[in-house]
Amino acid sequence: MSKKSGPRFTRGMLILSPFAKAFTSRGGDIEAILARNGIPVGALTDPAMLVDASACYSAMEDMAETLGDPYFGAKVAIEVARKGTPAFRDSATHALNLGDFLSRLVVEVSKQVDNVWYSVSIKPGIVTFDIHRTVKVIKRSTQLDAVGVALYVTLIKKGIGETFNPKDILITVPTTQGLLPGFLPKHALVTSQIDGMRISFPTHWLWAPFSLDWELVKVSRGEFAADGASEATLSYLRGMLMDNIAYQDLTLNNFSSICSMHPRRIQRILWAHGTSYSQMKDDVRQSVTEDLLSNTTLPVAQIALQVGLSGPAALDRAFRRWTGRTPTQFRADSKPKQG
């Protein structure tokens, strides 16, 4: 049985808010956009609310298509880079040079979202800044790639000032269709079917003094706590476990691979909430079993397989431990009494 690839999540407020504001200012109906893409309205104001990253990507594309502006995303991204974004607040405030900024960014972003991985690699004469998406973009998104290029190039250009030379930068990205004409020389852009984008530039840029001069109020961004003990993250883990509970080999290592999280991080989250992976798996297994017994007519043998157990005998033992009853007794007791 192959593993499911669960949705990766992001903070809707951090990602979508600037686009929603720009869209609304041009007469767009943002509630209709959110509804079409399955995003709660509260995602624009609640910093802790997690949203499927694919839905965010789709909403950005929807806004551009509705306005008839193929450069909508890039324009908003450039404005965000100039005025400031809470997502990169700490990195922009404390960085002394470009290398410091990128290093801080790798750590800062990982505290807020799980739909991208950042990394920086240095080789003689060249630095590569990689942004890897952990969610597969099913529908080609011109806005998503344009936003990434416009945002990071503007950040670097604004941050290092005169050190920036467009002749020395190379961007690798799936598509450049949504990027403003003339934003970068054509030779600075390469298209490749990678899951994200790659920015390459000379090593000496790393030591260039870096300043963005953003004036941002320090408010909650909904990031994970230092120990990773976020209620939102715990809810995400439980949801992912429910989606994958049918797999009999769902060890912590296998589960962490599905979630694209380190096993130790998952353990820290669960320990901080007074539980463990085995306990949460047991709780989820019981919850799913009770739901299937109460609301379906599936045979007990099939329910056992649905919750990752080997058969009826294994389910019977587990269910007696959970409730003191057999699955058959529980099903009989959960049926409405005839009047």
For each residue, the residues with C-beta under 8 A, 3 or more apart:
1: 246 247
2:
3: 244 247 254 257 258
4: 243 244 258
5: 136 258
6: 240 243 244 258 259
7: 52 53 54 135
8: 52 53 54 114 115 133 134 135 260
9: 50 51 52 53 113 114 115 236
10: 14 15 50 51 53 56 113 114 115 116
11: 14 15 47 48 49 50 51 87 112 113 221 222 223
12: 15 16 39 40 43 44 46 49 50 51 56
13: 16 17 43 44 45 46 47 49 221 222
14: 10 11 17 47 85 86 87 112 113 221 222
15: 10 11 12 19 51 56 87 113
16: 12 13 19 20 39 43 44 51 56 59 60
17: 13 14 20 21 44
18: 21 22 76 79 80 85
19: 15 16 22 23 59 60 63 72 73 76
20: 16 17 23 24 30 33 44
21: 17 18 24 25
22: 18 19 25 26 72 75 76 79
23: 19 20 26 28 30 33 63 66 67 72
24: 20 21 27 28 30
25: 21 22
26: 22 23 67
27: 24
28: 23 24 33 63 66 67
29: 32 33
30: 20 23 24 33 34 44
31: 34 35 41
32: 29 35 36
33: 20 23 28 29 30 36 37 59 62 63 66
34: 30 31 37 39 40 41 43 44 59
35: 31 32 38 39
36: 32 33 59 62
37: 33 34 55 58 59 62
38: 35 52 55
39: 12 16 34 35 43 51 55 56 59
40: 12 34 43 49 51
41: 31 34 44
42: 45 46 49
43: 12 13 16 34 39 40 46 49 51
44: 12 13 16 17 20 30 34 41
45: 13 42
46: 12 13 42 43 49 222
47: 11 13 14 219 220 221 222
48: 11 220 222 230 231 232
49: 11 12 13 40 42 43 46 222 232
50: 9 10 11 12 232 235 236
51: 9 10 11 12 15 16 39 40 43 55 56
52: 7 8 9 38 55 56 135
53: 7 8 9 10 56 57 113 115 133 135
54: 7 8 57 58 135 137 138
55: 37 38 39 51 52 58 59
56: 10 12 15 16 39 51 52 53 59 60
57: 53 54 60 61 137 141 143 144
58: 37 54 55 61 62 139 141
59: 16 19 33 34 36 37 39 55 56 62 63
60: 16 19 56 57 63 64 73 141 143 144 147
61: 57 58 64 65 139 141 142 143 144
62: 33 36 37 58 59 65 66
63: 19 23 28 33 59 60 66 67 72 73 143
64: 60 61 67 69 70 71 72 73 142 143 178
65: 61 62 68
66: 23 28 33 62 63
67: 23 26 28 63 64 72
68: 65
69: 64 72 75
70: 64 142 177 178
71: 64 74 75 146 178 179 180
72: 19 22 23 63 64 67 69 75 76 143
73: 19 60 63 64 76 77 143 144 146 147 150 178
74: 71 77 78 143 146 147 149 150 178 179 180 183
75: 22 69 71 72 78 79 150 180
76: 18 19 22 72 73 79 80 147
77: 73 74 80 81 146 147 148 150 151 154
78: 74 75 81 82 150 151 154 180
79: 18 22 75 76 82 83
80: 18 76 77 83 84 85 151
81: 77 78 85 150 151 152 154 155 158
82: 78 79 154 158
83: 79 80 214
84: 80 89 92 212 214 215 216
85: 14 18 80 81 88 89 216
86: 14 89 216 219 221
87: 11 14 15 108 109 112 221
88: 85 91 92 105 108 109 155
89: 84 85 86 92 93 214 216 218 221
90: 93 94 104 108
91: 88 94 95 101 104 105 108
92: 84 88 89 95 101 159 212 214 216
93: 89 90 214 216
94: 90 91 100 104
95: 91 92 98 100 101 104 159 210
96: 100 209 210
97: 100 101 206 207 208 209 210
98: 95 101 102 156 159 160 205 206 207 208 210
99: 102 103 120 127 206 207
100: 94 95 96 97 103 104 210
101: 91 92 95 97 98 104 105 159 210
102: 98 99 105 106 118 120 129 206
103: 99 100 106 107 120
104: 90 91 94 95 100 101 107 108
105: 88 91 101 102 108 109 118
106: 102 103 109 110 118 119 120
107: 103 104 110 111
108: 87 88 90 91 104 105 111 112
109: 87 88 105 106 112 113 116 118
110: 106 107 113 117 118
111: 107 108 223 224
112: 11 14 87 108 109 221 222 223 224
113: 9 10 11 14 15 53 109 110 116
114: 8 9 10 134 236 259 260 261
115: 8 9 10 53 133 134 135
116: 10 109 113 131 132 133 134 196
117: 110 130 131 132 134 260
118: 102 105 106 109 110 129 130 131 132
119: 106 129 130 132
120: 99 102 103 106 127 128 129 130
121: 127 128 130
122: 126 127 128 203 206
123: 126 127 128
124: 203
125: 202 203
126: 122 123 200 201 202 203
127: 99 120 121 122 123 200 201 202 203 205 206
128: 120 121 122 123 198 199 200
129: 102 118 119 120 152 198 199 200 201
130: 117 118 119 120 121 196 197 198
131: 116 117 118 148 152 196 197 198
132: 116 117 118 119 194 195 196
133: 8 53 115 116 136 137 195 196
134: 8 114 115 116 117 260
135: 7 8 52 53 54 115
136: 5 133 195
137: 54 57 133 140 141 144 195
138: 54
139: 58 61
140: 137 174 175
141: 57 58 60 61 137 144 145
142: 61 64 70 145 146 175 177 178
143: 57 60 61 63 64 72 73 74 146 147 178
144: 57 60 61 73 137 141 147 148
145: 141 142 148 149 173 174 175 176 177 178 179 197
146: 71 73 74 77 142 143 149 150 176 177 178 179 180
147: 60 73 74 76 77 143 144 150 151 178
148: 77 131 144 145 151 152 173 196 197
149: 74 145 146 152 153 171 173 176 179 183 184 189 197
150: 73 74 75 77 78 81 146 147 153 154 179 180 183
151: 77 78 80 81 147 148 154 155
152: 81 129 131 148 149 155 156 197 199
153: 149 150 156 157 169 171 183 184 199
154: 77 78 81 82 150 151 157 158
155: 81 88 151 152 158 159 212
156: 98 152 153 159 160 164 169 199 201 205
157: 153 154 160 164
158: 81 82 154 155 161 212
159: 92 95 98 101 155 156 210 211 212
160: 98 156 157 163 164 205 208 209 210
161: 158 164 208 209
162:
163: 160 204 205 208
164: 156 157 160 161 169 205
165: 168 169
166: 169 184 185 188
167: 185 188
168: 165 201 202 205
169: 153 156 164 165 166 184 188 199 200 201
170: 188 189 190 199 200 201
171: 149 153 184 188 189 190 197 198 199 200
172: 190 191 192 194 197 198 199 200
173: 145 148 149 176 189 190 191 192 194 197 198
174: 140 145 191 192 193 194 197
175: 140 142 145 178 191
176: 145 146 149 173 179 189 191
177: 70 142 145 146
178: 64 70 71 73 74 142 143 145 146 147 175
179: 71 74 145 146 149 150 176 183 184 189
180: 71 74 75 78 146 150 183
181:
182:
183: 74 149 150 153 179 180
184: 149 153 166 169 171 179 188 189
185: 166 167 188 189
186: 189
187:
188: 166 167 169 170 171 184 185
189: 149 170 171 173 176 179 184 185 186
190: 170 171 172 173
191: 172 173 174 175 176
192: 172 173 174
193: 174
194: 132 172 173 174 197 198
195: 132 133 136 137
196: 116 130 131 132 133 148
197: 130 131 145 148 149 152 171 172 173 174 194
198: 128 129 130 131 171 172 173 194
199: 128 129 152 153 156 169 170 171 172
200: 126 127 128 129 169 170 171 172
201: 126 127 129 156 168 169 170 205
202: 125 126 127 168 205
203: 122 124 125 126 127 206
204: 163 207 208
205: 98 127 156 160 163 164 168 201 202 208
206: 97 98 99 102 122 127 203
207: 97 98 99 204
208: 97 98 160 161 163 204 205
209: 96 97 160 161
210: 95 96 97 98 100 101 159 160
211: 159
212: 84 92 155 158 159
213:
214: 83 84 89 92 93
215: 84
216: 84 85 86 89 92 93
217:
218: 89
219: 47 86
220: 47 48 223
221: 11 13 14 47 86 87 89 112
222: 11 13 14 46 47 48 49 112 232
223: 11 111 112 220 230
224: 111 112 228 229 230 232 233
225: 228 229 230 272
226:
227: 268 269 272
228: 224 225 233 265 268 269 272
229: 224 225 233 234 268 269 272 273
230: 48 223 224 225 233 234 269
231: 48 234 235
232: 48 49 50 222 224 235 236
233: 224 228 229 230 236 237 269
234: 229 230 231 237 238 269 270 273
235: 50 231 232 238 239
236: 9 50 114 232 233 239 240 259
237: 233 234 240 241 259 266 269 270 280
238: 234 235 241 242 280 284
239: 235 236 242 243
240: 6 236 237 243 244 255 258 259
241: 237 238 244 245 250 255 280 281 284
242: 238 239 245 284 287 288
243: 4 6 239 240
244: 3 4 6 240 241 247 250 255 258
245: 241 242 250 281 284 285 288 306 307 308
246: 1 305 306 307 308
247: 1 3 244 250 254 308
248: 308 309 310
249: 254
250: 241 244 245 247 254 255 281 308
251: 254 255
252: 255 256 263 266 267 277
253: 256 257 263
254: 3 247 249 250 251 257 258
255: 240 241 244 250 251 252 258 259 266 277
256: 252 253 259 261 262 263 265 266
257: 3 253 254 260
258: 3 4 5 6 240 244 254 255
259: 6 114 236 237 240 255 256 266
260: 8 114 117 134 257
261: 114 256 265 266
262: 256 265 266
263: 252 253 256 266 267
264: 267 268
265: 228 256 261 262 268 269
266: 237 252 255 256 259 261 262 263 269 270 277
267: 252 263 264 270 271 276 277
268: 227 228 229 264 265 271 272
269: 227 228 229 230 233 234 237 265 266 272 273
270: 234 237 266 267 273 275 276 277 279 280
271: 267 268 274 275 276
272: 225 227 228 229 268 269
273: 229 234 269 270
274: 271
275: 270 271 279 280 283
276: 267 270 271 279 280
277: 252 255 266 267 270 280 281
278: 281 282
279: 270 275 276 282 283
280: 237 238 241 270 275 276 277 283 284
281: 241 245 250 277 278 284 285
282: 278 279 285 286 318 322
283: 275 279 280 286 287
284: 238 241 242 245 280 281 287 288
285: 245 281 282 288 289 307 308 309 318
286: 282 283 289 290 318 319 322 323
287: 242 283 284 290 291
288: 242 245 284 285 291 292 306 307
289: 285 286 292 293 303 307 315 318 319 327
290: 286 287 293 294 330 334
291: 287 288 294 295
292: 288 289 295 296 298 303 306 307
293: 289 290 296 303 327 330 331 334
294: 290 291 330 331 334
295: 291 292
296: 292 293 303
297:
298: 292 302 303 306
299: 302 303
300: 303 304 312 315 316 327 328
301: 304 305 311 312
302: 298 299 305 306
303: 289 292 293 296 298 299 300 306 307 315 327
304: 300 301 307 309 310 311 312 314 315
305: 246 301 302 308 309 311
306: 245 246 288 292 298 302 303
307: 245 246 285 288 289 292 303 304 315
308: 245 246 247 248 250 285 305
309: 248 285 304 305 314 315 318
310: 248 304 313 314
311: 301 304 305 314 315
312: 300 301 304 315 316 327
313: 310 316 317
314: 304 309 310 311 317 318
315: 289 300 303 304 307 309 311 312 318 319 327
316: 300 312 313 319 320 326 327
317: 313 314 320 321
318: 282 285 286 289 309 314 315 321 322
319: 286 289 315 316 322 323 325 326 327 330
320: 316 317 323 324 325 326
321: 317 318
322: 282 286 318 319
323: 286 319 320 330
324: 320
325: 319 320 329 330 333
326: 316 319 320 329 330
327: 289 293 300 303 312 315 316 319 330 331
328: 300 331 332
329: 325 326 332 333
330: 290 293 294 319 323 325 326 327 333 334
331: 293 294 327 328 334 335
332: 328 329 335
333: 325 329 330
334: 290 293 294 330 331
335: 331 332
336:
337:
338:
339:
